[in-house]
Amino acid sequence: MKNSLDIWHTEKYYTKAGEASLDDNHPGMKALLLSSKDANTILDLGCGEGTRLNLLKGSGKRLVGIDISDKAIEMARLKYKGIEFVQGDLENLPFDEDEFDLVYSAFVLEHLVDPMKVLNQALKVLKKGGKIVLLAPNYGAPNRCSPPFKGSRLIKIFIGLIDDIKSIFFKSQKLCWNKVEPISTKEQYDIDWDTTIEPYIRSLVDYLSVKNVRMIIANSCWGEELPNAKYFQRIFRFLGDGNIYPFVFWGPHLVFVGEKI
């Protein structure tokens, strides 16, 4: 995660992110809270100003958050005492191998440069039998796109569907997520204008399966689809709700829970 956008060094960005972190009704947050119950050592990759990590507090737990932003870490240390906050690069984690019971990333994958490197680092510091939890917008699904996306939606659906069919026979050793150019500035920002890459849950499941991670939950959260979704999205949802491949992976969000084996 070597890039660092100007917006990531502003207090208003992390204040807004902290407010969003309080939503514990999202399927991803429910999965994270459940996974944290039996974890004594927890690492938050891209912790921001620490609000989400603070929700996981419990007696005797060691909580650690790491973020590339100096402003985020400054705010986190002021707000939440008793939690360890570290400024650092997610591509080169300053922790020992097999150090944590739970490693998670919540709405950070879409802001990375090299997600495979970050995931490999996460698995390195995760104990055998430990849980990895990943939450993100499912922008890489064939029927989705991030705010900075500038290509053809129709072409994306066609190519994505072909890739999904191919994955039945050949699991990719790489994520191959689409990279996009952020459109946010220090002065102008809206939700996910700072997206740098488009995560996709189907390819994430494939990638982690070859990394000795046992899947526990893989949910694209069709239940979180907007009520005013377009007609073709409603058709895809009908197919996804029927657990029909690959449409089951085409929902709006990415929630993955796995166990290192």
Helices and strands as residue ranges (DSSP letters): G 6-9, H 11-21, H 27-36, E 41-45, H 51-54, E 62-67, H 70-79, E 84-87, E 100-106, G 109-111, H 115-125, E 126-137, H 153-167, E 178-179, E 197-198, H 201-209, E 213-219, G 222-224, H 231-241, G 247-249, E 253-260
